Amino acid sequence: MSRWLIVGYGRAGEVHAAALSRVPSAVVAGVVDSVPEAREKASAAGYAVHSDLEAAIERTRPDALSVALPHDLHEWTVDVAAAHGLAVLVEKPLARDAEEAERMVSTARAAGVELGCLMNYRAYAQLRWVRDLIAGGTLRVRSVTVEVNLPAPVQVPGWQTDRARAGGGLLRTVGVHYLDLLVWWLGVPERLVGQVTGPNDEVATALIALPGDVSAAVSVAAVAARGAGVRMTLFADQGNVVIDGSRVVSSPEGMIPPAPEADGVDLLYGSGHLEYFRAADRAVGLREPFPVRGDEGLDAVRLVDLWYASARTGGWVRL
Ligand SMILES: NC(=O)c1ccc[n+]([C@@H]2O[C@H](COP(=O)([O-])OP(=O)(O)OC[C@H]3O[C@@H](n4cnc5c(N)ncnc54)[C@H](O)[C@@H]3O)[C@@H](O)[C@H]2O)c1
């Protein structure tokens, strides 16, 4: 049985607690939030609540922290976890920039604690199936398009509109998921050219050169006229794989995706979370690395940095 302390009980923290509560081998030892309303909500859901992280660790003796805080507080939790020898799972993006993420990875490594990043999309069965087809050489991808349209105007917590706290706008917060998928499917990009406009990155587009001469055109936008939805197409020698949201809606003949996950779809951010937490809890119990490690979270943060850097200079940037 692994004991988890949830740190932050906002939109994401509530999902962490609900998902971990459904994992039979996991115990939600408590919830930490500095805001009384959030603690009241957690308490009403049946969790033991705390206002201070250090005191909560003393009282609950957890094995792991599950962190769902504003981005400017992610590094602090890794420092605390390292000081107490605890595994620490941090929400995406791992950090506000690569420098901060690198420090977090080094701190965890020096203390000998596991650092994970909650890239829940990697836990969707159908997206894993795509990855396995590519890794096994069954699907030879030539190019990819990723079109992420967010409902506009986007409703985000106040801290997310403060670029100093969030480390950027929608590209940092949402785009990072899709950059992580590209790296996971196709490898770490070689170079990128991108644009970003709007106070909260309302329109961000990039062309990304991936290993093996594969190119990806990625757009992350919050423009009312475009509606909302996510569509990814992988153009391959064998035919195209089309993904709508997190579902494969079309694939080459003979390549049949697994049935979509049914368990956990009622969670605010979908079933990938439940699957991710199952695997994360197994990892904590076995003292093994998390399903997505801190250094993989760093790769995705680095790509967001590059995209912003290209938008500033207007030219290609190399990794
Ligand atoms: N993986 C996903 O699908 C997903 C979805 C949404 C958000 N997120 C990520 O989750 C993280 C949190 O985002 P959110 O939308 O839940 O934000 P939020 O504002 O809804 O929640 C943050 C919570 O942290 C609490 N908090 C702030 N400072 C604190 C402190 N010092 N100690 C304890 N508690 C403190 C706040 O009171 C609040 O309840 C971010 O990294 C975000 O990018 C991930």
The ligand as a Gaussian input file, in Angstrom:
#p B3LYP/6-31G(d) Opt

LIG

0 1
 N       -2.968000      16.946000     -16.865000
 C       -4.057000      17.648000     -17.055000
 O       -4.971000      17.242000     -17.760000
 C       -4.194000      18.972000     -16.335000
 C       -5.406000      19.673000     -16.363000
 C       -5.503000      20.897000     -15.655000
 C       -4.400000      21.401000     -14.986000
 N       -3.218000      20.696000     -15.021000
 C       -2.028000      21.191000     -14.302000
 O       -2.277000      21.042000     -12.901000
 C       -1.604000      22.061000     -12.169000
 C       -2.627000      22.836000     -11.332000
 O       -3.564000      23.447000     -12.194000
 P       -5.099000      23.662000     -11.758000
 O       -5.830000      23.962000     -13.009000
 O       -5.531000      22.544000     -10.891000
 O       -4.949000      24.992000     -10.892000
 P       -5.952000      25.490000      -9.742000
 O       -5.683000      26.929000      -9.566000
 O       -7.343000      25.032000     -10.048000
 O       -5.466000      24.685000      -8.431000
 C       -4.271000      24.986000      -7.742000
 C       -4.513000      24.753000      -6.250000
 O       -3.262000      24.943000      -5.559000
 C       -3.560000      25.612000      -4.333000
 N       -2.347000      26.266000      -3.821000
 C       -1.764000      27.407000      -4.285000
 N       -0.642000      27.669000      -3.563000
 C       -0.519000      26.676000      -2.658000
 C        0.430000      26.394000      -1.643000
 N        1.507000      27.173000      -1.435000
 N        0.257000      25.274000      -0.884000
 C       -0.819000      24.492000      -1.073000
 N       -1.774000      24.716000      -2.009000
 C       -1.601000      25.790000      -2.800000
 C       -4.660000      26.581000      -4.690000
 O       -5.377000      27.015000      -3.546000
 C       -5.516000      25.747000      -5.640000
 O       -6.541000      25.050000      -4.946000
 C       -0.882000      22.895000     -13.223000
 O        0.402000      22.364000     -13.399000
 C       -1.699000      22.661000     -14.481000
 O       -0.994000      22.903000     -15.680000
 C       -3.123000      19.515000     -15.670000

